[in-house]
């Protein structure tokens, strides 16, 4: 039997998960960009970085 917490977790998505799905990548990659562990300079990574920055404005 599934608990209420498990059902809620399945339905709700973090900001990283939403961005990852939009850009067809993994939420872990988005998190690395947000934490500064990855420094994207072009392509998909740069688009993700710009989207993350726009969320903080």
N, CA, C and O atoms as a Tripos MOL2 file, in Angstrom:
@<TRIPOS>MOLECULE
protein
  228   227    57     0     0
PROTEIN
NO_CHARGES

@<TRIPOS>ATOM
      1 N           0.8390   -1.1860    0.0000 N.3       1 UNK1
      2 CA          0.0000    0.0000    0.0000 C.3       1 UNK1
      3 C           0.8800    1.2440    0.0000 C.2       1 UNK1
      4 O           1.8490    1.3430    0.7530 O.2       1 UNK1
      5 N           0.5270    2.1700   -0.8450 N.am      2 UNK2
      6 CA          1.2890    3.4040   -0.9770 C.3       2 UNK2
      7 C           0.8720    4.4050    0.1020 C.2       2 UNK2
      8 O          -0.3090    4.5660    0.4100 O.2       2 UNK2
      9 N           1.8750    5.0630    0.6600 N.am      3 UNK3
     10 CA          1.5760    6.0680    1.6820 C.3       3 UNK3
     11 C           1.1940    7.3840    1.0170 C.2       3 UNK3
     12 O           1.4150    7.5850   -0.1780 O.2       3 UNK3
     13 N           0.6260    8.2600    1.8050 N.am      4 UNK4
     14 CA          0.2400    9.5790    1.3110 C.3       4 UNK4
     15 C           1.4660   10.3560    0.8300 C.2       4 UNK4
     16 O           1.4040   11.0410   -0.1910 O.2       4 UNK4
     17 N           2.5720   10.2540    1.5560 N.am      5 UNK5
     18 CA          3.8010   10.9530    1.1700 C.3       5 UNK5
     19 C           4.3140   10.4700   -0.1800 C.2       5 UNK5
     20 O           4.7930   11.2720   -0.9820 O.2       5 UNK5
     21 N           4.2220    9.1820   -0.4370 N.am      6 UNK6
     22 CA          4.6860    8.6380   -1.7130 C.3       6 UNK6
     23 C           3.8110    9.1320   -2.8620 C.2       6 UNK6
     24 O           4.3150    9.4380   -3.9430 O.2       6 UNK6
     25 N           2.5070    9.2090   -2.6290 N.am      7 UNK7
     26 CA          1.5950    9.6950   -3.6620 C.3       7 UNK7
     27 C           1.8610   11.1580   -3.9950 C.2       7 UNK7
     28 O           1.8440   11.5470   -5.1630 O.2       7 UNK7
     29 N           2.1060   11.9630   -2.9710 N.am      8 UNK8
     30 CA          2.4030   13.3810   -3.1790 C.3       8 UNK8
     31 C           3.7170   13.5480   -3.9180 C.2       8 UNK8
     32 O           3.8210   14.3840   -4.8160 O.2       8 UNK8
     33 N           4.7200   12.7640   -3.5530 N.am      9 UNK9
     34 CA          6.0330   12.8500   -4.1890 C.3       9 UNK9
     35 C           5.9380   12.5280   -5.6780 C.2       9 UNK9
     36 O           6.6300   13.1410   -6.4920 O.2       9 UNK9
     37 N           5.0900   11.5750   -6.0340 N.am     10 UNK10
     38 CA          4.9220   11.2110   -7.4410 C.3      10 UNK10
     39 C           4.2750   12.3380   -8.2430 C.2      10 UNK10
     40 O           4.6090   12.5380   -9.4110 O.2      10 UNK10
     41 N           3.3610   13.0670   -7.6290 N.am     11 UNK11
     42 CA          2.6270   14.1080   -8.3450 C.3      11 UNK11
     43 C           3.3530   15.4360   -8.4090 C.2      11 UNK11
     44 O           3.1880   16.1810   -9.3750 O.2      11 UNK11
     45 N           4.1490   15.7470   -7.4070 N.am     12 UNK12
     46 CA          4.8290   17.0350   -7.4060 C.3      12 UNK12
     47 C           6.2440   16.8860   -7.9430 C.2      12 UNK12
     48 O           6.9100   15.8770   -7.7150 O.2      12 UNK12
     49 N           6.6830   17.9000   -8.6510 N.am     13 UNK13
     50 CA          8.0220   17.8860   -9.2320 C.3      13 UNK13
     51 C           8.7770   19.1170   -8.7590 C.2      13 UNK13
     52 O           8.1930   20.1860   -8.5790 O.2      13 UNK13
     53 N          10.0770   18.9580   -8.5580 N.am     14 UNK14
     54 CA         10.9040   20.0890   -8.1650 C.3      14 UNK14
     55 C          11.1600   20.9700   -9.3870 C.2      14 UNK14
     56 O          10.8940   20.5770  -10.5230 O.2      14 UNK14
     57 N          11.6700   22.1440   -9.1340 N.am     15 UNK15
     58 CA         12.0060   23.0670  -10.2230 C.3      15 UNK15
     59 C          13.0460   22.4210  -11.1360 C.2      15 UNK15
     60 O          12.9620   22.5320  -12.3590 O.2      15 UNK15
     61 N          14.0220   21.7480  -10.5370 N.am     16 UNK16
     62 CA         15.0600   21.0870  -11.3360 C.3      16 UNK16
     63 C          14.4530   20.0150  -12.2370 C.2      16 UNK16
     64 O          14.8590   19.8760  -13.3900 O.2      16 UNK16
     65 N          13.4860   19.2590  -11.7250 N.am     17 UNK17
     66 CA         12.8550   18.2160  -12.5290 C.3      17 UNK17
     67 C          12.0630   18.8010  -13.6870 C.2      17 UNK17
     68 O          12.0750   18.2530  -14.7890 O.2      17 UNK17
     69 N          11.3830   19.8980  -13.4450 N.am     18 UNK18
     70 CA         10.6040   20.5440  -14.5030 C.3      18 UNK18
     71 C          11.5220   21.0540  -15.6080 C.2      18 UNK18
     72 O          11.2450   20.8540  -16.7910 O.2      18 UNK18
     73 N          12.6140   21.7120  -15.2230 N.am     19 UNK19
     74 CA         13.5700   22.2320  -16.2090 C.3      19 UNK19
     75 C          14.2310   21.0840  -16.9540 C.2      19 UNK19
     76 O          14.4120   21.1600  -18.1690 O.2      19 UNK19
     77 N          14.5930   20.0250  -16.2490 N.am     20 UNK20
     78 CA         15.2350   18.8740  -16.8800 C.3      20 UNK20
     79 C          14.3180   18.2410  -17.9230 C.2      20 UNK20
     80 O          14.7600   17.8910  -19.0180 O.2      20 UNK20
     81 N          13.0580   18.0980  -17.5830 N.am     21 UNK21
     82 CA         12.1080   17.5060  -18.5310 C.3      21 UNK21
     83 C          11.9420   18.4030  -19.7630 C.2      21 UNK21
     84 O          11.8540   17.9140  -20.8890 O.2      21 UNK21
     85 N          11.9020   19.6920  -19.5380 N.am     22 UNK22
     86 CA         11.7460   20.6440  -20.6400 C.3      22 UNK22
     87 C          12.9230   20.5680  -21.6120 C.2      22 UNK22
     88 O          12.7410   20.7060  -22.8220 O.2      22 UNK22
     89 N          14.1290   20.3480  -21.0820 N.am     23 UNK23
     90 CA         15.3410   20.3250  -21.9130 C.3      23 UNK23
     91 C          15.8380   18.9120  -22.2030 C.2      23 UNK23
     92 O          16.9470   18.7230  -22.7020 O.2      23 UNK23
     93 N          14.9990   17.9150  -21.8820 N.am     24 UNK24
     94 CA         15.3120   16.5140  -22.1660 C.3      24 UNK24
     95 C          16.6540   16.0850  -21.5650 C.2      24 UNK24
     96 O          17.5220   15.5530  -22.2570 O.2      24 UNK24
     97 N          16.7980   16.3270  -20.2780 N.am     25 UNK25
     98 CA         18.0130   15.9490  -19.5720 C.3      25 UNK25
     99 C          17.6540   15.4820  -18.1650 C.2      25 UNK25
    100 O          16.4770   15.3000  -17.8560 O.2      25 UNK25
    101 N          18.6440   15.2910  -17.3250 N.am     26 UNK26
    102 CA         18.4580   14.7740  -15.9820 C.3      26 UNK26
    103 C          18.4290   15.9090  -14.9600 C.2      26 UNK26
    104 O          19.1280   16.9100  -15.1160 O.2      26 UNK26
    105 N          17.6220   15.7480  -13.9200 N.am     27 UNK27
    106 CA         17.5280   16.7700  -12.8740 C.3      27 UNK27
    107 C          18.8650   16.9280  -12.1480 C.2      27 UNK27
    108 O          19.1700   18.0120  -11.6520 O.2      27 UNK27
    109 N          19.6530   15.8760  -12.0810 N.am     28 UNK28
    110 CA         20.9710   15.9550  -11.4370 C.3      28 UNK28
    111 C          21.8860   16.9150  -12.2040 C.2      28 UNK28
    112 O          22.6410   17.6740  -11.5950 O.2      28 UNK28
    113 N          21.8190   16.8810  -13.5250 N.am     29 UNK29
    114 CA         22.6110   17.7890  -14.3580 C.3      29 UNK29
    115 C          22.1930   19.2410  -14.1210 C.2      29 UNK29
    116 O          23.0410   20.1280  -14.0200 O.2      29 UNK29
    117 N          20.9000   19.4720  -14.0330 N.am     30 UNK30
    118 CA         20.3870   20.8190  -13.7670 C.3      30 UNK30
    119 C          20.8700   21.2880  -12.3990 C.2      30 UNK30
    120 O          21.2540   22.4470  -12.2400 O.2      30 UNK30
    121 N          20.8540   20.4030  -11.4200 N.am     31 UNK31
    122 CA         21.3330   20.7390  -10.0790 C.3      31 UNK31
    123 C          22.8020   21.0980  -10.0620 C.2      31 UNK31
    124 O          23.2160   22.0150   -9.3530 O.2      31 UNK31
    125 N          23.5920   20.3770  -10.8410 N.am     32 UNK32
    126 CA         25.0270   20.6730  -10.9120 C.3      32 UNK32
    127 C          25.2690   22.0580  -11.5010 C.2      32 UNK32
    128 O          26.1590   22.7810  -11.0530 O.2      32 UNK32
    129 N          24.4820   22.4220  -12.4970 N.am     33 UNK33
    130 CA         24.6070   23.7530  -13.0870 C.3      33 UNK33
    131 C          24.2210   24.8060  -12.0480 C.2      33 UNK33
    132 O          24.9010   25.8220  -11.9030 O.2      33 UNK33
    133 N          23.1280   24.5570  -11.3300 N.am     34 UNK34
    134 CA         22.6530   25.5110  -10.3300 C.3      34 UNK34
    135 C          23.6480   25.6940   -9.1880 C.2      34 UNK34
    136 O          23.7870   26.7970   -8.6590 O.2      34 UNK34
    137 N          24.3380   24.6270   -8.8040 N.am     35 UNK35
    138 CA         25.3260   24.6980   -7.7160 C.3      35 UNK35
    139 C          26.6890   25.1980   -8.1780 C.2      35 UNK35
    140 O          27.5690   25.4540   -7.3560 O.2      35 UNK35
    141 N          26.8670   25.3360   -9.4800 N.am     36 UNK36
    142 CA         28.1380   25.8220  -10.0040 C.3      36 UNK36
    143 C          29.1710   24.7270  -10.2090 C.2      36 UNK36
    144 O          30.3440   25.0190  -10.4390 O.2      36 UNK36
    145 N          28.7520   23.4760  -10.1290 N.am     37 UNK37
    146 CA         29.6700   22.3590  -10.3530 C.3      37 UNK37
    147 C          29.9430   22.1530  -11.8390 C.2      37 UNK37
    148 O          30.9750   21.5970  -12.2140 O.2      37 UNK37
    149 N          29.0190   22.6000  -12.6790 N.am     38 UNK38
    150 CA         29.1920   22.5550  -14.1270 C.3      38 UNK38
    151 C          29.1180   23.9790  -14.6450 C.2      38 UNK38
    152 O          28.2680   24.7520  -14.2030 O.2      38 UNK38
    153 N          29.9810   24.3350  -15.5600 N.am     39 UNK39
    154 CA         30.0180   25.6740  -16.1450 C.3      39 UNK39
    155 C          29.6870   25.5750  -17.6360 C.2      39 UNK39
    156 O          30.5910   25.4730  -18.4660 O.2      39 UNK39
    157 N          28.4030   25.6060  -17.9760 N.am     40 UNK40
    158 CA         28.0290   25.4890  -19.3910 C.3      40 UNK40
    159 C          28.3950   26.7460  -20.1730 C.2      40 UNK40
    160 O          28.2610   27.8620  -19.6720 O.2      40 UNK40
    161 N          28.8550   26.5550  -21.3980 N.am     41 UNK41
    162 CA         29.2150   27.6900  -22.2380 C.3      41 UNK41
    163 C          28.4380   27.7040  -23.5500 C.2      41 UNK41
    164 O          28.4450   28.7060  -24.2660 O.2      41 UNK41
    165 N          27.7570   26.5780  -23.8740 N.am     42 UNK42
    166 CA         26.9760   26.5510  -25.1120 C.3      42 UNK42
    167 C          25.9240   25.4520  -25.0300 C.2      42 UNK42
    168 O          25.9230   24.6330  -24.1100 O.2      42 UNK42
    169 N          25.0560   25.4560  -25.9880 N.am     43 UNK43
    170 CA         24.0710   24.3990  -26.1340 C.3      43 UNK43
    171 C          23.0340   24.3290  -25.0280 C.2      43 UNK43
    172 O          22.6190   25.3410  -24.4630 O.2      43 UNK43
    173 N          22.6310   23.0980  -24.7420 N.am     44 UNK44
    174 CA         21.5770   22.8300  -23.7710 C.3      44 UNK44
    175 C          21.9190   23.3610  -22.3880 C.2      44 UNK44
    176 O          21.0560   23.9130  -21.7060 O.2      44 UNK44
    177 N          23.1550   23.2010  -21.9710 N.am     45 UNK45
    178 CA         23.5780   23.6650  -20.6550 C.3      45 UNK45
    179 C          23.4250   25.1620  -20.4880 C.2      45 UNK45
    180 O          23.0100   25.6300  -19.4280 O.2      45 UNK45
    181 N          23.7540   25.9160  -21.5210 N.am     46 UNK46
    182 CA         23.6280   27.3730  -21.4630 C.3      46 UNK46
    183 C          22.1620   27.7970  -21.3910 C.2      46 UNK46
    184 O          21.8190   28.7540  -20.6970 O.2      46 UNK46
    185 N          21.3040   27.0840  -22.1090 N.am     47 UNK47
    186 CA         19.8660   27.3690  -22.0360 C.3      47 UNK47
    187 C          19.3370   27.1190  -20.6300 C.2      47 UNK47
    188 O          18.5280   27.8890  -20.1130 O.2      47 UNK47
    189 N          19.8000   26.0390  -20.0200 N.am     48 UNK48
    190 CA         19.3820   25.7170  -18.6510 C.3      48 UNK48
    191 C          19.8720   26.7950  -17.6900 C.2      48 UNK48
    192 O          19.1230   27.2380  -16.8190 O.2      48 UNK48
    193 N          21.1090   27.2120  -17.8410 N.am     49 UNK49
    194 CA         21.6740   28.2510  -16.9830 C.3      49 UNK49
    195 C          20.8690   29.5450  -17.0860 C.2      49 UNK49
    196 O          20.5690   30.1760  -16.0730 O.2      49 UNK49
    197 N          20.5240   29.9330  -18.2990 N.am     50 UNK50
    198 CA         19.7410   31.1560  -18.5050 C.3      50 UNK50
    199 C          18.3660   31.0410  -17.8600 C.2      50 UNK50
    200 O          17.8630   32.0100  -17.2900 O.2      50 UNK50
    201 N          17.7620   29.8720  -17.9470 N.am     51 UNK51
    202 CA         16.4480   29.6680  -17.3430 C.3      51 UNK51
    203 C          16.5370   29.7290  -15.8130 C.2      51 UNK51
    204 O          15.6690   30.3050  -15.1570 O.2      51 UNK51
    205 N          17.5920   29.1320  -15.2550 N.am     52 UNK52
    206 CA         17.7830   29.1900  -13.8030 C.3      52 UNK52
    207 C          17.9890   30.6270  -13.3340 C.2      52 UNK52
    208 O          17.4510   31.0310  -12.3030 O.2      52 UNK52
    209 N          18.7700   31.3960  -14.0930 N.am     53 UNK53
    210 CA         19.0080   32.7990  -13.7360 C.3      53 UNK53
    211 C          17.7250   33.6120  -13.8140 C.2      53 UNK53
    212 O          17.4980   34.5040  -12.9960 O.2      53 UNK53
    213 N          16.8830   33.3030  -14.8020 N.am     54 UNK54
    214 CA         15.6280   34.0530  -14.9440 C.3      54 UNK54
    215 C          14.6930   33.7710  -13.7790 C.2      54 UNK54
    216 O          13.8580   34.6150  -13.4550 O.2      54 UNK54
    217 N          14.8030   32.6280  -13.1450 N.am     55 UNK55
    218 CA         13.9700   32.3030  -11.9870 C.3      55 UNK55
    219 C          14.3530   33.1150  -10.7690 C.2      55 UNK55
    220 O          13.5310   33.3060   -9.8740 O.2      55 UNK55
    221 N          15.5820   33.5960  -10.7160 N.am     56 UNK56
    222 CA         16.0500   34.3290   -9.5400 C.3      56 UNK56
    223 C          15.8410   35.8280   -9.6730 C.2      56 UNK56
    224 O          16.1280   36.5690   -8.7320 O.2      56 UNK56
    225 N          15.3600   36.2850  -10.7920 N.am     57 UNK57
    226 CA         15.1420   37.7220  -11.0040 C.3      57 UNK57
    227 C          13.7940   38.1370  -10.5140 C.2      57 UNK57
    228 O          13.4360   39.3110  -10.6110 O.2      57 UNK57
@<TRIPOS>BOND
     1     1     2 1
     2     2     3 1
     3     3     4 2
     4     3     5 am
     5     5     6 1
     6     6     7 1
     7     7     8 2
     8     7     9 am
     9     9    10 1
    10    10    11 1
    11    11    12 2
    12    11    13 am
    13    13    14 1
    14    14    15 1
    15    15    16 2
    16    15    17 am
    17    17    18 1
    18    18    19 1
    19    19    20 2
    20    19    21 am
    21    21    22 1
    22    22    23 1
    23    23    24 2
    24    23    25 am
    25    25    26 1
    26    26    27 1
    27    27    28 2
    28    27    29 am
    29    29    30 1
    30    30    31 1
    31    31    32 2
    32    31    33 am
    33    33    34 1
    34    34    35 1
    35    35    36 2
    36    35    37 am
    37    37    38 1
    38    38    39 1
    39    39    40 2
    40    39    41 am
    41    41    42 1
    42    42    43 1
    43    43    44 2
    44    43    45 am
    45    45    46 1
    46    46    47 1
    47    47    48 2
    48    47    49 am
    49    49    50 1
    50    50    51 1
    51    51    52 2
    52    51    53 am
    53    53    54 1
    54    54    55 1
    55    55    56 2
    56    55    57 am
    57    57    58 1
    58    58    59 1
    59    59    60 2
    60    59    61 am
    61    61    62 1
    62    62    63 1
    63    63    64 2
    64    63    65 am
    65    65    66 1
    66    66    67 1
    67    67    68 2
    68    67    69 am
    69    69    70 1
    70    70    71 1
    71    71    72 2
    72    71    73 am
    73    73    74 1
    74    74    75 1
    75    75    76 2
    76    75    77 am
    77    77    78 1
    78    78    79 1
    79    79    80 2
    80    79    81 am
    81    81    82 1
    82    82    83 1
    83    83    84 2
    84    83    85 am
    85    85    86 1
    86    86    87 1
    87    87    88 2
    88    87    89 am
    89    89    90 1
    90    90    91 1
    91    91    92 2
    92    91    93 am
    93    93    94 1
    94    94    95 1
    95    95    96 2
    96    95    97 am
    97    97    98 1
    98    98    99 1
    99    99   100 2
   100    99   101 am
   101   101   102 1
   102   102   103 1
   103   103   104 2
   104   103   105 am
   105   105   106 1
   106   106   107 1
   107   107   108 2
   108   107   109 am
   109   109   110 1
   110   110   111 1
   111   111   112 2
   112   111   113 am
   113   113   114 1
   114   114   115 1
   115   115   116 2
   116   115   117 am
   117   117   118 1
   118   118   119 1
   119   119   120 2
   120   119   121 am
   121   121   122 1
   122   122   123 1
   123   123   124 2
   124   123   125 am
   125   125   126 1
   126   126   127 1
   127   127   128 2
   128   127   129 am
   129   129   130 1
   130   130   131 1
   131   131   132 2
   132   131   133 am
   133   133   134 1
   134   134   135 1
   135   135   136 2
   136   135   137 am
   137   137   138 1
   138   138   139 1
   139   139   140 2
   140   139   141 am
   141   141   142 1
   142   142   143 1
   143   143   144 2
   144   143   145 am
   145   145   146 1
   146   146   147 1
   147   147   148 2
   148   147   149 am
   149   149   150 1
   150   150   151 1
   151   151   152 2
   152   151   153 am
   153   153   154 1
   154   154   155 1
   155   155   156 2
   156   155   157 am
   157   157   158 1
   158   158   159 1
   159   159   160 2
   160   159   161 am
   161   161   162 1
   162   162   163 1
   163   163   164 2
   164   163   165 am
   165   165   166 1
   166   166   167 1
   167   167   168 2
   168   167   169 am
   169   169   170 1
   170   170   171 1
   171   171   172 2
   172   171   173 am
   173   173   174 1
   174   174   175 1
   175   175   176 2
   176   175   177 am
   177   177   178 1
   178   178   179 1
   179   179   180 2
   180   179   181 am
   181   181   182 1
   182   182   183 1
   183   183   184 2
   184   183   185 am
   185   185   186 1
   186   186   187 1
   187   187   188 2
   188   187   189 am
   189   189   190 1
   190   190   191 1
   191   191   192 2
   192   191   193 am
   193   193   194 1
   194   194   195 1
   195   195   196 2
   196   195   197 am
   197   197   198 1
   198   198   199 1
   199   199   200 2
   200   199   201 am
   201   201   202 1
   202   202   203 1
   203   203   204 2
   204   203   205 am
   205   205   206 1
   206   206   207 1
   207   207   208 2
   208   207   209 am
   209   209   210 1
   210   210   211 1
   211   211   212 2
   212   211   213 am
   213   213   214 1
   214   214   215 1
   215   215   216 2
   216   215   217 am
   217   217   218 1
   218   218   219 1
   219   219   220 2
   220   219   221 am
   221   221   222 1
   222   222   223 1
   223   223   224 2
   224   223   225 am
   225   225   226 1
   226   226   227 1
   227   227   228 2
@<TRIPOS>SUBSTRUCTURE
     1 UNK1         2 RESIDUE 1 A UNK
     2 UNK2         6 RESIDUE 1 A UNK
     3 UNK3        10 RESIDUE 1 A UNK
     4 UNK4        14 RESIDUE 1 A UNK
     5 UNK5        18 RESIDUE 1 A UNK
     6 UNK6        22 RESIDUE 1 A UNK
     7 UNK7        26 RESIDUE 1 A UNK
     8 UNK8        30 RESIDUE 1 A UNK
     9 UNK9        34 RESIDUE 1 A UNK
    10 UNK10       38 RESIDUE 1 A UNK
    11 UNK11       42 RESIDUE 1 A UNK
    12 UNK12       46 RESIDUE 1 A UNK
    13 UNK13       50 RESIDUE 1 A UNK
    14 UNK14       54 RESIDUE 1 A UNK
    15 UNK15       58 RESIDUE 1 A UNK
    16 UNK16       62 RESIDUE 1 A UNK
    17 UNK17       66 RESIDUE 1 A UNK
    18 UNK18       70 RESIDUE 1 A UNK
    19 UNK19       74 RESIDUE 1 A UNK
    20 UNK20       78 RESIDUE 1 A UNK
    21 UNK21       82 RESIDUE 1 A UNK
    22 UNK22       86 RESIDUE 1 A UNK
    23 UNK23       90 RESIDUE 1 A UNK
    24 UNK24       94 RESIDUE 1 A UNK
    25 UNK25       98 RESIDUE 1 A UNK
    26 UNK26      102 RESIDUE 1 A UNK
    27 UNK27      106 RESIDUE 1 A UNK
    28 UNK28      110 RESIDUE 1 A UNK
    29 UNK29      114 RESIDUE 1 A UNK
    30 UNK30      118 RESIDUE 1 A UNK
    31 UNK31      122 RESIDUE 1 A UNK
    32 UNK32      126 RESIDUE 1 A UNK
    33 UNK33      130 RESIDUE 1 A UNK
    34 UNK34      134 RESIDUE 1 A UNK
    35 UNK35      138 RESIDUE 1 A UNK
    36 UNK36      142 RESIDUE 1 A UNK
    37 UNK37      146 RESIDUE 1 A UNK
    38 UNK38      150 RESIDUE 1 A UNK
    39 UNK39      154 RESIDUE 1 A UNK
    40 UNK40      158 RESIDUE 1 A UNK
    41 UNK41      162 RESIDUE 1 A UNK
    42 UNK42      166 RESIDUE 1 A UNK
    43 UNK43      170 RESIDUE 1 A UNK
    44 UNK44      174 RESIDUE 1 A UNK
    45 UNK45      178 RESIDUE 1 A UNK
    46 UNK46      182 RESIDUE 1 A UNK
    47 UNK47      186 RESIDUE 1 A UNK
    48 UNK48      190 RESIDUE 1 A UNK
    49 UNK49      194 RESIDUE 1 A UNK
    50 UNK50      198 RESIDUE 1 A UNK
    51 UNK51      202 RESIDUE 1 A UNK
    52 UNK52      206 RESIDUE 1 A UNK
    53 UNK53      210 RESIDUE 1 A UNK
    54 UNK54      214 RESIDUE 1 A UNK
    55 UNK55      218 RESIDUE 1 A UNK
    56 UNK56      222 RESIDUE 1 A UNK
    57 UNK57      226 RESIDUE 1 A UNK
